[in-house]
Amino acid sequence: MANVLITRFCNRSCPHCFARGDFLAAPFDIGFEQDDINMTQTRFDEVLDFVRRSGLKDVGLLGGEPGLHPKITMMVDSLLAAGLNIRIFTGGLIPEAVAVYLRALDPQRVRVVINVPVPGENLAEDKRGHLLRTMSVMSGFAALGFTIC
């Protein structure tokens, strides 16, 4: 399986994150352009071509928070059209429209793993509510994941 990091934007602060210093807490931190944060369409097309030529059947979408990439639905549609199976690793703080879109896909082809908070992660009440709403929308579709530290 190829794991593809499609964004450097992350809206969680997981204490175990191995790449915490590489991710951005705000979508447009000072000094970064949009293309420095989110994978461009051109780069995505190159990655898709590479994965197809490699003969791989599975792709993982990662970030930061992949559900916040502005073209996440287009990327998923393109991967599915290429005959690939997808696993999306999310912190669950994604727009409801993205959750609804993902929920409507074939669970044999698209799997979503929502990483739940771990001890020591201070998730603000509004983010906790957002996570619970995402989990509700994705109920029966997404799996819950957790990191053992």
N, C-alpha and C positions, 0 to 999 in steps of 0.2 A: 504494500500500500504506500502510495506517495502522500506525505503530509505537506500541505501547502499553506503557508502563513500568508493570509490575504490582507491583513491590516495590523498596524502597530498601535491602534487605539484600543484601550481597555478601560472599562468602567468599574472594575473591581480591584481590590487590593489583597489578593490572596497571599498569605504570609509564606507559602511554600513556592511561590512562582520563581522558576529558574531564570526567567528573562525579565524580571520586574524593571530593571534599569533600561531595558530596550523599548519598553512600551510607554505610551503617552497617556496621561490621565485625562487630557482634554483633546478634542478632535483637531484643534488647530493651535497647538502650543507654539509659542513665539519661536520663530526661526525655522519652522517646518512648513513646507508646501503640501498641498493635498496629495500629490503624487509620492511624497516621502512617507505618507501615513498609510494610504490604501494602495493595494496593487492596482496598477493601471490595466485598462482593457488590453493594450498591446502585450504587456507582460503576461497577463492571464492567458491570452491566445497562445503565446509561446509555451507556457507551462502545459496547457491542454494538448498541444501538438506533441510535446515531449512525452507526456503520459501515454498518449495513444500509440506513439512509435515504440514505447517501452513494452507494450503488451500488458500493462497493468490493468486490473479490473476495478480497483478500489482507490478512492481518493479521500483523504481526510482534510477538512477545512478547519483551519486554526487561526488564532490571532495571538494577541489581543482578543477581542470579541468579534468573531467572524460575522455574527448577526447584525453588526453595525456597519458593515461595508455597504456603501450606497448601491452597489450593483450585485448584492448577494443573490437575489432571485434570478438575475440573468446568468450568473455563474452556475448556479445549481441547474437551471434549465439547459445550459450548454453542456455540462458534465453528463446529465441524463441523456441528452440527445446523442452524445458520443458513446453511449452504452456503458457508462461507468456507474458504479455504486458509490455512494457518498456517506461518509460519517462526519458529522459536524459536532465539534466540541465547543460548548457554549457555557458561559457563566449565567445564562438565563436572563440577563438584563438587556433584552432585545425589544425592538418595536413590536407591538401586538400584531400589526399587519404581517410582519415576517414570521411570527409564530403561527399565525393562521395559515399563511402560505405553505409553510413546511408541514403543518399538520395534515394538509390535503394531499400530500404526496404519497407514493407507494412505499409503505414501510419495509418492503422487501428490498427496495433500492436505496432508500434514504433512512439513515439512522441518526438520531440526535441524542447526544449525551449532555445532560445539564449537570454541571458540577455544582454541588451544594456547598454552602459555606463550611469551613473547617474551624475547629476551635482556634481562637486567636484572630480570626478575621472579623473586624468590626464593620458589619454591614448595617448601614443606616436604616432607620425604620422605613423610609420611602423606598429604598432599594430592596429591602426585605419584602415589602408589599408587591413591588414590581416582579420580583422573582416568583412569588407565590401565584401571581396572575399568569405569568408565563407557564408555570408548571400546570396550572389549571387548564389553560388552552391546549397544552401539549399532552394532557393526561391520556394515558393509553397508547401514546405514540413515542414519546421520548423516554429514555432511561435516565435514572439518576446516577451520577457518578460522584465519587469522593476520592480525595487524595489522602493517603496514609503518610503522615510525616514522621 
